[in-house]
Each structure stands twice: as C-alpha cells, then as structure tokens.
C-alpha cells in the first residue's frame, strides 16, 4: 500500500533509483528540484531535503509517494508564491515511468487535495502539458474542470474543493 511521506535523507538511495528511472535531466514534477540542486552525494541530497523543509515556511508542502521502501513519485502543494501558482498551479506531481498506470497519481492527488482543504483552500489550480492525457485524466478523476489551453500549450484546470469531510458546513 503506498503512502505519502515528507522528504527524508533516509530515502537517498531509493530517491536516486527513482531519479534514474526518469532518465537524464531535471524534470521530476512534484519534487521541487532545481537545476542547481546536487542530489547524488549524501551532502548535496541532505542540503536539498533541508531546502524543501525550509520552503514549508513559505507555503510549499512536498510529499513523496513511497511503497515498500521505493520512491514512486512526488507531489507538491504550493501555497505562497503567487507567480509560481499562476504558472504551474497549486499542485504539481510526477510518477516515475516504471510505476505509471497504477493510479498512484490519482491517489496522491486526492490525498494532497485533503491537505489543500486543511490549509484553507476552497479551489486549486493545476497545469499540465496539453498533450499529457494521463495527467489530464488524473486531474479529471479528482474533479478537475478544464478552464482552457492558452497559447503556451499548457492545459489549465481547477478543482473546487468544498468542505473538508466531516467538518460540517462553512
């Protein structure tokens, strides 16, 4: 059974295995990795994990999708940086290629929507490449409504969250 965990240095080798599954480059959505992050060495990885933890104060929440000690993907909830939210949405996620097709993205997005509700959001925006049908299905399975595909080639969705289950009326 998968679980969402916060970034941890204890998962360094498992994270590197997932990183290698994606192939060369920095393109794992949901991990908050920057081109300047050096993640191969234990010290570099620890510095990256510390940066992710520090970004929590600015409104970013990172979770890793983990099952049986393997890192299968990542998902991020962005609350603070309005420009980043406008460009990339409130939530970004990625599932490593060898773990795709199992519904992990749909499951993880549902859990992160719960965190967005708990943070007080009543609506989130998500963005995916217009030709990424798997990501579009993931968003739509969680209630996403397509708002448009501007000239950038990015599909923009919204999900209305409604009240937190069991919280009563607002």
C-alpha positions, 0 to 999 in steps of 0.5 A: 500500500503506498503512502505519502511521506515528507522528504527524508535523507533516509530515502537517498538511495531509493530517491536516486533509483527513482531519479534514474528511472526518469532518465537524464535531466531535471524534470521530476514534477512534484519534487521541487528540484532545481537545476542547481540542486546536487542530489547524488552525494549524501551532502548535496541530497541532505542540503536539498531535503533541508531546502524543501523543509525550509520552503514549508515556511513559505507555503510549499508542502512536498510529499513523496509517494513511497511503497515498500521502501521505493520512491514512486513519485512526488507531489507538491502543494504550493501555497505562497508564491503567487507567480509560481501558482499562476504558472504551474498551479497549486499542485504539481506531481510526477510518477516515475515511468516504471510505476505509471498506470497504477493510479498512484497519481490519482491517489496522491492527488486526492490525498494532497487535495485533503491537505489543500482543504486543511490549509484553507483552500476552497479551489486549486489550480493545476497545469499540465502539458496539453498533450499529457492525457494521463495527467489530464485524466488524473486531474479529471478523476479528482474533479478537475474542470478544464478552464482552457489551453492558452497559447503556451500549450499548457492545459489549465484546470481547477478543482473546487474543493468544498468542505473538508469531510466531516467538518460540517458546513462553512 
